[in-house]
Every structure is written in structure tokens, then in C-alpha cells.
Amino acid sequence: MADLTSTFCGIKSPNPFWLASAPPTDKEYNVRRAFEAGWGGVVWKTLGEEGPPVVNVNGPRYGAIYGADRRLLGLNNIELITDRPLEVNLEEMTRVKKDYPDRALIASVMVPCDAESWKSIIPRIAETGCDGFELNFGCPHGMAERGMGAAVGQVPEYIEMVTRWCKEATDLPVIVKLTPNITNILAPAEAALRGGADAVSLINTINSIATVNLDLFAPEPMIDGKGTHGGYCGPAVKPIAMNMVAEIARNPETANLPISGIGGVTTWRDAAEFMALGAGNVQVCTAAMTYGFKIVQEMISGLSQYLDEKDMALSELVGKATPNVTDWQYLNLNHVTKAEISQDDCIKCGRCYAACEDTSHQAIEMSADRTFTVKDEECVACNLCVNVCPIEGCITMKTLEKGEVDPRTGETVGDYANWTTHPNNVAACSAE
Amino acid sequence: MSNTPLTPGITAGRLPEESYAAQFSDLHPVLDEHEALVAADRCYFCHDAPCMTACPTSIDVPLFIRQIMTGTPEAAAKTILEQNILGGMCARVCPTETLCEEVCVREVAEGKPVEIGRLQRYATDILMEKGEHPFTRAEPTGKTVAVVGAGPAGLSAAHRLAMYGHDVVMFDARPKSGGLNEYGIASYKAPDGFAQKEVDWLMQIGGITVVNGKKLGAELSLEGLKSEYDAVFLAIGLAGVNALRAEGEDKGGVLDAVDFISELRQAEDLSKLPVGRNVVVIGGGMTAVDAAVQAKLLGAQNVSMVYRRGRARMSASEYEQDLAASKGVQIFYNAAPVAVYGNGSVTEVEFEYTAEDGGTLKGTGETFRLPADQVFKAIGQTLDGVPDEVEITGGKIAVDAVGRTSVSGIWAGGDCATGGEDLTVTAVAEGRDAAEDIHAKLMEG
């Protein structure tokens, strides 16, 4: 069994799987059960300032989209930060951390955007024995209307300022949680770094309307005939989250900033993908909310097996794919591939044909007996046939060797060459 | 003392009275909504789908399944019914395992097809339970068509013709419409009076007058119909029954399987329907299976089905054979009846083993006897009541691809006519296609 012990911006945990700040980490009862189930760490549900806590709606808080067999693909929520008194949360955190000293316990915090609010609450929370802080600059609904959450996360200057206040108020690691509801994730990430952040975590949820009730004509979740945008999460957001993680990991300025990857992590494989792109650990919420805490056991066994098979340490996995994330302009335009259909595996559904014929390059031929073959002289290797084929591995991409002639263009496959030197590129640098 | 399966002779009430309903309940219960969505999601929406080609009525299967998947089963039902107005019955009785589901790419790939038949039933049941009829009759054309036979072919043709605005009179020899749907199909395939419900639903199109108790060659003459109507469609089925050609087949207790099935379908109380202790069914088609299984379900102790050829030649599908076996029917292959024994009523049937020799079936000389107090003959039906002027080929009315007979103005379809297998769905297709041709002909001017 591979060693999954993780150290993330100085915070140790027995594995890199943390529960994200959300309903699963709302209170002592849940967190104890999570730790018993095997979670390496927990980011406690976001704490707010002292005094009367926020209130939540009393109607539905979640909306969902589904795949086949009601498999939950995306969840959207309109829940706010903790609606329990600060004092109660702090007492519970103290007790839990005392009983689980080896697990990471992170305090997520969101208070109004003034120095006094942040500087007074941080030391107070530190007394619980927590291992670090996560600044919630991401929550896109409700709290943002009050100038908190995403309202801070969308203004890099605020991120930098609040991060600095917190760093001045504690020696513990400070993680800044980023909102994806911006145009370029690098701006807030760089701001967090300037403010002294020890790490960033992303993504928080995405502004979303999950479904529209077509009888009552209102977004869902619907409260008394009205709806509001919520925060979208779950497997559906993973590609968006992974891109943002990769952007930060490959950006020279933020390349050494630890990243806690969040967004649709459901299995060990999702976690491994995030980590390969540069995440030092991952946080999970929707998968736990869908299947319960026990899923971490599959994540632990799966990641261990994978690392064993690759004979790789967990730390080696982190960022292993980052160097291969590049800009389009650097992709090798002389890498020529052709789709190839395995007739042994083909079940003759014709989906590749319909997709190619109707929407792509008319590069698949269908015979009277439903044999489907690729016309190399038409195939641009778009991969759509591979994507729509219901049989994994039935259609593959065969790479033409250097010196072979591409039947589509009549050109001989040559050495690596990209757009920056391409003759059609008016801005191309000279090849010399 | 009540009867049991062991009570000798032919008797009713072999089972506890309360058990009949369960014995004859729906073979495949309807899918619930979630099951339907899961089943629908398995469809790959194939290009030029093989299932659609395999369906004699060419139902757009991928489209109707997608309509189910998106929560519009009524639209799915309309897609089905546009091609096959008896889509509800076909969903129940079609041998899908040898039609659409056999060629489903997921059957080929995984041995587990999309459940097309059950999905079809899901959609059609929803529409029909709402009592909605999704088609409307065109303005009357003033043309009249006689449809002889109110079975699947007749109903299909009558509906299409009425929809086009023609006035249809549909005759049938029996007291109820539906043909084999009503009289000739195992009751567990279409329980709860579905056949009549479907006829009633179909008649909502309007423009169809039903006349029961009139048989071609008896109360009806082709000459009369020809002179009275602008077109005639014959869908009279196969009313005759083949003889065993075994010594002693006239003994008591030797019956036609179709009569047994019909009697069972019409019985108000199955506990009053007599059945033998030892039942022997002779034949290898769907009728044989339906008779054998239902005899067993009625409480017969031993039911044997004897077919003169090998398993592969049996016209009942493998699925049907397995169904019979699972209900406790013992199937004998390669055995032909030689003689029926008994003093007045049958007590034993003697069979001779057979072997195929270059296509011809020959007795091996070895014989065996099965005890029997009831024998059902299910060795095929024959055409009956067709006037000589109509050309017959291979025992059926000769028709072209659109159902035209040798006589101008007379069309035919269903089991009585050449072309296609003797299946409900084939009859529906033939009725529909003949109606299209009749319509085109009548509107020529």
C-alpha cells in the first residue's frame, strides 16, 4: 500500500482527501463520523461573525441535474454559511481536534470586509487548535449580496487586503478559496499570493440555475414561487475546476503556490487527475453528499493502488501533468492521426456515422451490411467518433509516422512544428 | 372433495379458486416510470436503426424511446401508433426476441437488448389509459369499403381507411371484434380484456360500422360485397384446422388447440373450465405453446408438447419454448403421432420417433405412448371460405406487395394472404399497406 500521508502547506493529514467546507462539515456529529470513515481532513463549515447567526431558507436548498438512472451529475445550492452560533462551533471544533489530533481541521471563515472583523476573529478561532484557515471568498449566493464571499473574491485587491490582515493575525497557514465566477483565475490567485496566502483552494461553486419548473415558471430550487441563482458543484463542474487548477499551476508567478483542488471529485481517479495537474490535495463535498462518507474508502484504496502500480510517491504525482499543459499555439501541427474502427469490437450502432456524416467531416463510410469504415482521405482526426462510440476502445486514433503521407492533405508527416511558425500565421516568427 | 391436478379425466377446478388470477396474470408487468426511464436510457439511438428495419410495421423505435426518455410517453405512443395502430397489443404479443430485440445492437454486443417491447407497452398504455385517440378522421370522401374480418389486419386497414374519410363496414363471423387478439392469444399475454379495450379505443376514429356474425361464404358473398362497396379488403384469417392424420383422432377429448384457447379467453370463470390430468399438445408453433402453457396453468398434472421435427425447426421461438419449459411443460422433439387410443375417449397417444433425411421426415420405427385424457391439435390452420375466383398460392390468397388479389377491387392481408409470417404485427402492416393502396385507388377519381 502506497503511503498517502499528505503535507499541504505545512498541514499534515493521513491522506490527501479533505471534506470541503459545506453541509457535511457543519457540526461535531458529522465531522466525527467523517473522521471515523477515514477522511484525512475537514474544512469546517464557514464560520461567520459573532452575534445572531445567518438564517437559511426554509424551503428547498438544492437543485440537481441527472444522468442516466438518476445519477446525480450536478448539484446547486442556495445554502449560506453556518447558521449556528460561533461559540457552539468553536467548542465543537476544539473537542473534535482534541480527539483527532492526526487529522487536519481547517476553519473556513467569512466576516465583513473590514480589518477589525477579520483580525479579531482569527485568533479566537485559532484557540480551537485548528491547523489552518480557509478564507471563503467564493460563496456566490446570498452572502455576496452582503459584500462577502464572491463579492470579495471577484476583486483581486480585496483578496490581497483581507489575506494580509489574516496573515498578520495568525501564524497558522492561510488558504484562500477562490471563486470561479471571474474571467481569469490568475488575477485572484496572484492577489492571494501577494497578500501572503500559503495556498489557494478552488473552485468554489459556479453561479447557476439548475432547472426551471415548466409548470410554475420559476427556477429551482424554488421558494414560494421564486428562485435565485445558486452555486453549482458536482461531477459536472470538474472540467472547469481542473482547467483553473492547471492555469494556476503552470503560471510562473503562482507555480509554487500550493493548490487544494475542489470541484466534482468523486473517485480516486478524479483526485489523481487534479493532483497530476498540480493540486497538492483535494477537497470533496458533492460526492459525500450523494453517497455518504464511506466513499473515501474507495478513494484511499484506488489512489494507493494507482501509486503502487506506477511505483510513484504521492508527492511525485503532484504536478506531473503540469508541464504538458500548454497553449494551443504550441501544439504540434505535424502530429497527424486517423480514426480507426475495430471491426471486432464494433456493434454497428452507427453513432459514429451519424455524428461524422451530419456534423463533422463525412469521413465514415457505411456499407449495406452496416460495416463502418474510416475514409482516411477525409478524416481530420477530430475524435468525435471516439467520443460518441458507446464501446470503449472500439474506435482509436492511429498516429501516422514521420515520413508517411496524410491521404487527406497529400503532405508528408514532418517534424514538430506549431502555429508560431506556420506559413498561414501572419504573426509567425521566422523559422530561421 | 375438491379436485386437484391428480384428479383423473377432464375436470374443472383443479386449483384453489383464488389462485387462478395469479396463474393467469400479466406475463410481463408494465414498467413503472423509473424503470422505463432506465430502460430507455440504454437505447443508443442508432443510425438507421436495425430494430426499425426488423419491425414489420417499421416503427421508429429510437425516436419513440427518446420521447419516453424525455418524459413525453404520449408523443412516443403516437410515433408507435402512426405506424402500427395495434401497437398496444403488439407490445404484448410480438415475439420481440426474433424481431426488434434480436437485432438490437445491445443484444448483439451484450446479449441484453433494450427492452423495446416493454417500452412500447409503457408508452401505449399511458396514452390509452388517458382514453386519448391521437388521430382524427378526414372529411368524409363518400367512398365505401368492406373489411371482412375484424382481426389485426382488418382493424388496421379499417382504421387507416376511416382516417382518410372513407366509410368502412367491418364484418366478422364471431360475436366480438379482435380476431386472434380476442380469441387466439394466451390470456396471460393480454389480460384484463385488453383486446376489447384496444378495439374500443381504435373505433374512436369514427367512420367504422361493425357487423358481427357474418362469415364470408355463408352470410356474405364476395359478389355481393363487390357490388355494394367501392373496395373490399379480405382479412379472414385461417379458420380451418389441419387434421392429425393419425388413427383414432376422432375420439373424445381430441380437440383443436385454437378452440381451447378461444374458450379459455372467453371464459368468465377459469375455475369452471375443465382440463385434463394428462394433456398432450401436438404441434410446434405459438398456438401449441399457448395451449400447453395454459393447460398447465389451469392445473393439469402433466402437459406434454410433441413436435415432429427438431428444436431448431420449431416455429415457436426459443423464448417461447423456455417459457413453456419453465411452466412445467415437457417438450418432445422428433416425434409424430401415429394413433390415438381409447374406448370412446382418448387415453393414450402413440408417437413414432422421426429423423430428417435430406429434408424429408421419416419414421424411425421406434414408438412410445403418452397417457392422455385431453389432446390438443396445433398443427396449423387453413384457409376457409374463399370463392374460387380468387387466386390461391400455397394455401393462401395470392397478393402483391400492397395486398392486391387477382381480382380487381379486392385486397387481402393478414394470415389469409401470402407474404410475411403469421404474426399480429405482420397482419397490422399488411392491413395498413393495403389501406394505403385502396385509398390511393379510390382517390384516383
Interface residues (C-beta under 8 A of the other chain):
Chain A: A68 D69 R70 I347 K348 C349 G350 R351 Y353 A354 M366 R370 P390 I391
Chain B: H34 L37 V38 D41 Y44 F45 C46 H47 D48 A49 P50 V105 R106 V108 A109
